[in-house]
Amino acid sequence: MMILVVFANGALAGQYYECKDAQGKKLFSQMPCPSQYVDEEVKVFKDEGSSMATEVSREEAPLRRDYAQELSDSNSSIRLNRQIERSEKKLEMLRQSYERDTSKLRVDAMEIGGVNARNRAQQIVEQIDDRKTKYIAERNKEIEALEAAKKELKEIQK
């Protein structure tokens, strides 16, 4: 049992990176700082006992809460930046897919000849319209997600 307690306390020790960008904003991470951050400091922490046995002084408690909030905001900021990046990539992929699909359909419509050419061309025009409707719906959904992430990120950075 004593060995488990010793190993459990050791598991609560670790390190994190405190990164600062050019504007002085901090980022806390378990990984080394990304390249856009100009200052990196490795910090080590060790829990000196179990959470039940450790009492935080009245002066330390607000500091720990502030630190925890700053760390939480930093993690949320990273998550939101990744979400924004994914949304922007998805929007570009949607646009490219739509342009590629409709361009091919337009070429097909121009090459139709012979009997019933008009009816077959009309079917292709309807396919283009259907694809446009789907594209607009997918695009609007992704734009809403992107704007929501940007708004949430802006709130965190205030």
N, C-alpha and C positions, 0 to 999 in steps of 0.2 A: 504494500500500500504506500509506503514511504517513497519508493522509487517512482510510482505513478505521480505523486504530488510534485516531486522534483522535475520530472519530465513535463508535466502540465504547466508549471511555472516557466520553464524554458520555452515552451511553445508560444507563450504570450509575448515573448521578446521578438523584435524584428527591426526593420528599417523602412524608411520611406524617403522619397525625394521631394524636396520643396523647390519648385521652379518659379522664377520670376521672369516676366516678359519685359519688353522695352518700356511699357507704361507702368510697370511696377505691380501688375496683377499677379497673384500667386496661384500656383497649381500644385496640388499635392497628388503624388502618384506612387504606386508600387514599382513602377518601371522608370528607367532613366528619362530625363526630360527630353521632350521633342525638340527638334532643331530650332524652332522659332523662339525658344526661350533663351535668354541671354545669361541667366545666372542659375546655377544648380548647387544645391546643398543636400548632402546625404545626412539624414538624422536617424539616430538609433533610439528605440524606446524599449523599455523592459518593465513589465509589470512586476512589482515587488511583492506580490502576494495575490491571493485570490480576491475576487471582487467583493466577497462577503467580509473578508478580514481587513481590507483596505478602506480607510476612511479618508475622504477628501476634506481638506480644511475649507472653511467658509470662503477664504480668499481664492483658493484654487478652483472651486466649483464653477464660478462664472467664466473663468479663463478656459477651462476644459469644455464648457458648453459652447463658447465662442469658437474654439478650435474645432470642435466637432461640427459646428454649423459651417465653418469655412471649408472643412474637408468635404462635407456633404455637397456644398455648392460647387466645389471644384469637380467632384465626380459627376454631378448633374450637368455641369458645363461640358465636360468631355463627352458624355452620352449624347447631349443635344447637338454638339458640333458634328459628331459622327452621323447622327440621324439626318441633319441638314445636308451633309455631304452625300449620303445615300439617296436622299430625295432628289437632289439636283442631278445626280447621275441617272436616276430612274427617269426623270423628266426628259433628259437628253436621249436616253435609249428609246423612250416612247415616241419622241419626235422622229428619230431616225427610222424606226420601224414603220411608223405611219407613212412617212415620205417614200420609203422603199416599196411598201405594199401598194400604195395608191399610184405611184409612178408606173409600176409594172401593170397594174390594171388599166391605166390610161393608154399605155402602149398596146395592150391587148385589144382595147376598144377601137383604136385607130386601125388595127390590122384586120378587123372583121370585114369580110366581104361575102358576096353571094346572096343566096336566097335567105330571107329572114335575118339579114345583117342588122337591120334596125332593132328587131326584138332582142337579139343577142347583145347588142351594144347597150340597150336599155337595162338589161340584167346586170351588166358590168357597172353601169352608172349607179344602179341601186346598191351594188356591193361596195362601191366607193363611198356612197352616202352612209351605209351601215358602219363601215370602218371609221368614217369621220365621227359619227355619233359615239362610238365606243371610245375612240381616242380622246374626244373632248371630255367624256365622263371620267376616264382614267386620269387624264391630265388634271382636271379640276380636283379630284380626290387627292392626288399627290400634292397639288399646290396648297390645299387646305392643311395637310399634314406639315408641309414645309413652313407655312406661315405660323402655325401653332407652335412649332419647335423654335422658330426665330423669336416669337413673342415671349415664350417661356425663358429662353436664353437671355433676352433683354432684361427680364424681370430679375433674374439671378445676378446679372452684372451690375445692377443698380446699387 
